[in-house]
Amino acid sequence: MKFSKVFPLLVAKAQRKGRTADEVYAVTRWLTGYSKEDLKALETGSSTYGAFLDNAPSMNPDRFKVKGRICGIRIEEIESPRMRDLRILDKLVDDLAKGKPLERVLMLDLRIVNLAERKDLKEKAAEWFSSKWSVPKDAYLESIEESFHSVVPSWYLCLDGDRIVSGMGVIENDFHDRKDLTPNVCAVFTEKNYRCLGIAGRLLDHVCDDMAAHGIDTLYLLTDHTGFYERYGWHFHCMAQGDGEERPSRMYVHQSTRPGSNSSLRKSSNQ
């Protein structure tokens, strides 16, 4: 059966119970690693439902925690891996339709940690950041260890249980030519299966609040993305040239509104 025939039925099932298509995309991404854009392309293509599962970018290892009955079948008793994954998606959408909060549907156990307060995670965190950004592990480890004794740098993780699902840091300069725009949020990354769940936004807000609590009300961030950071109070500031990059990237600024923080922007040219 074609994906384009089946998936819209899952979306319609959730919508009839007051849930949104975006929530169905979110649980599907959690399970398979497909982006919303990937799923929309599949909806207009000729891929079969089986191929959709077989070619998934990143099947979530936590999917085996999904248990219970769907269509009269107990998921944990299904022997065929493909059929079990198919029924897991059915169960996730069914739980949405029953009104369960998204985090409960996905059984998320999310918490944000500052590595200065979780020194035991330094090796694991350095390895994780290095695997995402192709920067040597020792470079991250050195910066993380420095954060144990200073406000900048600082490093943060979002954990789902013991698994790192998102992270970012705050350093003086994220390797660009605007040395006057400091400090910088850097190394922003969320695992594919955990995107579109608001995790990166919550982590960004936490970082901004934590920096403001330490008297740093203005943060900068260099990126090629548009439309994402604006959702969380960031504003385009200027273009900046990244070290070794052919083209300049967009520099964003965030000004804390935390009560008692200094609300004035650092004086700098936008040229």
HUDA-V138965 format. One record per residue. N is the residue number from 1. RES is the residue in one letter. OMEGA is omega as a letter, one per 20 degrees, with the letter a starting at -180 (NA if undefined). Layout:
N/RES/OMEGA
N/RES/OMEGA
This chain:
1/M/a
2/K/r
3/F/a
4/S/r
5/K/a
6/V/a
7/F/r
8/P/r
9/L/r
10/L/r
11/V/a
12/A/r
13/K/r
14/A/a
15/Q/r
16/R/r
17/K/r
18/G/r
19/R/a
20/T/r
21/A/a
22/D/r
23/E/r
24/V/r
25/Y/a
26/A/a
27/V/r
28/T/r
29/R/r
30/W/a
31/L/a
32/T/a
33/G/r
34/Y/r
35/S/r
36/K/r
37/E/r
38/D/a
39/L/r
40/K/r
41/A/r
42/L/a
43/E/r
44/T/a
45/G/a
46/S/a
47/S/r
48/T/r
49/Y/r
50/G/r
51/A/r
52/F/r
53/L/a
54/D/a
55/N/a
56/A/a
57/P/a
58/S/r
59/M/a
60/N/r
61/P/r
62/D/a
63/R/a
64/F/r
65/K/r
66/V/a
67/K/r
68/G/a
69/R/r
70/I/a
71/C/r
72/G/a
73/I/r
74/R/a
75/I/a
76/E/r
77/E/a
78/I/a
79/E/a
80/S/r
81/P/a
82/R/a
83/M/r
84/R/r
85/D/r
86/L/a
87/R/r
88/I/r
89/L/r
90/D/a
91/K/r
92/L/r
93/V/r
94/D/r
95/D/r
96/L/a
97/A/r
98/K/r
99/G/r
100/K/r
101/P/a
102/L/a
103/E/r
104/R/r
105/V/a
106/L/r
107/M/a
108/L/r
109/D/a
110/L/r
111/R/a
112/I/r
113/V/r
114/N/a
115/L/r
116/A/r
117/E/r
118/R/a
119/K/a
120/D/a
121/L/a
122/K/a
123/E/r
124/K/a
125/A/r
126/A/r
127/E/a
128/W/r
129/F/a
130/S/a
131/S/a
132/K/a
133/W/r
134/S/r
135/V/a
136/P/r
137/K/a
138/D/r
139/A/r
140/Y/a
141/L/r
142/E/a
143/S/r
144/I/r
145/E/r
146/E/a
147/S/r
148/F/a
149/H/a
150/S/r
151/V/r
152/V/j
153/P/r
154/S/a
155/W/a
156/Y/r
157/L/r
158/C/a
159/L/r
160/D/a
161/G/r
162/D/a
163/R/r
164/I/a
165/V/r
166/S/r
167/G/r
168/M/r
169/G/r
170/V/r
171/I/a
172/E/a
173/N/a
174/D/r
175/F/r
176/H/a
177/D/a
178/R/a
179/K/a
180/D/a
181/L/a
182/T/i
183/P/a
184/N/r
185/V/a
186/C/r
187/A/r
188/V/a
189/F/r
190/T/r
191/E/a
192/K/a
193/N/a
194/Y/r
195/R/a
196/C/r
197/L/r
198/G/a
199/I/a
200/A/r
201/G/r
202/R/r
203/L/r
204/L/r
205/D/r
206/H/a
207/V/r
208/C/r
209/D/a
210/D/r
211/M/r
212/A/r
213/A/r
214/H/r
215/G/r
216/I/a
217/D/a
218/T/r
219/L/r
220/Y/a
221/L/a
222/L/a
223/T/r
224/D/a
225/H/r
226/T/r
227/G/a
228/F/a
229/Y/r
230/E/a
231/R/a
232/Y/r
233/G/r
234/W/a
235/H/r
236/F/a
237/H/a
238/C/r
239/M/r
240/A/a
241/Q/r
242/G/r
243/D/r
244/G/a
245/E/a
246/E/a
247/R/r
248/P/r
249/S/a
250/R/r
251/M/r
252/Y/r
253/V/r
254/H/a
255/Q/a
256/S/r
257/T/r
258/R/r
259/P/r
260/G/r
261/S/r
262/N/a
263/S/a
264/S/r
265/L/r
266/R/a
267/K/r
268/S/a
269/S/r
270/N/a
271/Q/NA
